[in-house]
Amino acid sequence: MKALALAAVALVSTTSLDLRTVILRPAQVGKGYQLVARSDGFGVKAAPTLDLCGRNGYASEKLRVDRLQVNYLKQKTELGLSNEVVRYKPGGAKQALREVGLHALSCPHTPIVTGEKGVGPLRFTITPIKDKKLLAGYVAVRVRAVGKLTDGTHVDETSYAVYQRLGDVLSGVYSFGPNTPAQEKFALHAAELSANVLRRVLHTSKGPPA
């Protein structure tokens, strides 16, 4: 797992990008956090990238070329984080960011099917949040999900999702934990550092496409 948390290195081109150089390092997430590999974290066939307000309506999913997602956990705290980095065909990341932004604005107030195993229809309340330190065109939202699991367990969870892209690379930062101001601060801090990593890694290459 330590190999997944490599420092940024100079790249020849975006097409040869090693996504391990773009993923956040545990120390960037916070003191004491450890990187945890996900069984569905490797490759575009393992899991969808965009599922905000359900999985329908994301044509950009077919434009993904490579994908890596890992989690970050720390003992004695309920705050956790996931970072997903995805490389797309030319124009795909731009399309993905546009699609997730539209979903954030148009998510219905009625329960929707999430596609998640063991989870029943959920009602989402999606609230945009702002952060001037993120990359231009970012989508950052607070997500409250209310509903039931298929076993009848009640669900009422608040999380944060921040999507950014530079060239044809998209970074998604997703937090989970108690519904407190600390979670929002935690998520935005990680997203700001993810923006820095994208700038550093991709600007050492020949330059990302617009």
N, C-alpha and C positions, 0 to 999 in steps of 0.2 A: 504493500500500500504506500510505502514511503516513495516509491518510484513515481507515483501519480502526482506528487507535490513538488515537481521540479521547478527550479527558478527559470525565469524567462531567458531565452537565448536568441541570438541573431538568426533570422530565417532567410532562406533564399527567396521564397515566394509564398503567397497564401496557399497555393495548391499543395505545398509540401508541409504545411503547418502541422506540428505535433500538438494536439490539444492539451497534452499534459503541461505544456508551457504556459497555457492560458488559464488553467484552473487555479483557484485561490490556494495558497498555502495555509495550513492550519493556524500558524502563528498570526496570519493576517486576519483571520476570523476572530481570534481572541486567545488570550492566555489560557492554556490548559486544554484547548480544543484539539481533538484528534480526527484525522481523516478516516472515514469509514467507506469502504467500497460498497457499491450497490450491485445486486445481482442483475438489475435491469439497466445498469449504467453505461454499458459499452455497446456502441453502435446504434444506427438508426432503426434497426429492426427490433431492438430490445424494448423500446417504449416510445410513445409520442413525446414531442417536445412541448407543443402548445395545447393546453387543455383548460385554459381559463374560460369559465362559463361553458364547460362541456368541450367535447372534442370535434364537433362538427364545424364545418366552414373554414378549415385551415388548409387551403390548397398548397401552401408553402411546405407542408410536411413532405410532399413528394420531391421537393428540391433539396432536401438534406443530403449531404455527402458523408459526413462523419459526426459523431456525437460522443461526449463523455460527461457523465454526471456522478458526483460523489456527495456524500453527506459529511457533516462535521458535528461531533457530539462531545459533550464534556460532562464529567461526573458531577453529581450534586447540583445540576442546573437543568431546568426544563426548556431552556432556549436552545434550539437547534437550527441548523442551516443546511441548505443544499445548493450546490453550484453546478449549473449545466452549461456546457459550451458546445456550440454546434457550428460546423462549417457547411455552407450551402453552395449550390451552383450559383454562378453570377446573377446577382439581383435577388436571390432567394432570401437573404437575411433582411433586406429592406422590405420585401413583401411580408415576411413573417412579422416584423415589427408593426407594420401597418395593420395587419389582420388582428393581432392581439390588442392593438389600440381600439379598433372598431368593436371587438368583443367586449372590452371593458366598458365602453359607452352604451352598448345596446343590449347588455345581458338582461333577460326578462326577469320580472319579479316573481314569476311562478316557478315551482320546482322543476329542475331539469335533470335528465339522466347524465351522469358523469362518465360512465364507462369504467369506473373503478370497481374491481371485484369486491363484493361484500358491502358495497355502499349503495343505498337506495337513492332515489331522486333527492336533490338538495336545492334549497333556495339560497341564492347568492346575493349579497349586497357588496358591490364593488365600488370603492371610493378612491379616486385619484389622489396621490400625494406628490409633493414637489421636493426637489433637491437640486440646487444649482451646480453641484459638483459632479453630476452625472453627465454622460455623453449626450450631445444634442439629439433630440428626437426620442429620448427614452420613454418608456411606459412604466410607471411605478404605481402600485395600487395596494390598498388594504382590502382583504377579502374576508368577509364573514360568511360562513357556510352553516346552514341550519337544516336539519332533517334527521333521518334515521339510517342506521346500518340495517342490513337485511335481517339481522337477528333481533331487530327491534330496539337496539340501543340508541338513545337520543344523542344527536350530534349538534354542537354549537361551538364552532371553532373560529378563531380569527388568526389569519396569517398574512404575510406580505409577499408580494412578488414584484421583482424589478427586472425589466428586460432592456438590454442595450445592445447596440451593434456597432461594429466598425468594419467597413468593407463587407465582406461576405461571412463574417463571424458574428454569431449572436451569443451573448452571455445572459443566462437567467439566474437570478439569485432569489431563493425562496426560503423564508423563515417559518418557524413554527414554535409554539409555546404559549404561555399565558397571555391573555389580552391586556397588555400593559404598554405604557409609553416606551418601556425598555426594549420591547420587541421591535418596535418601529425603528428606534435608534440603532439597534443591533443590525437589522436588515439593511438600512441605508448605509451604515458604515461599511459593511461588506460590499455593497454595490458600488460605493465610491472607490474602494480599492480594486474591484474588478474592472472598473473603467480605467484606472491607472495601468493595470496589467495589459489590457487591450491596447492602450496607446503605446506602451513601451515595447511590447512584442511585435505588433504589426508595423510600427514606425521604424523598426530596425530592418524590415524587409524592403522590397522595392516600392512599397507603398500600396495600401489597400485600395481596391476600387471604390468609387463613390457609392 
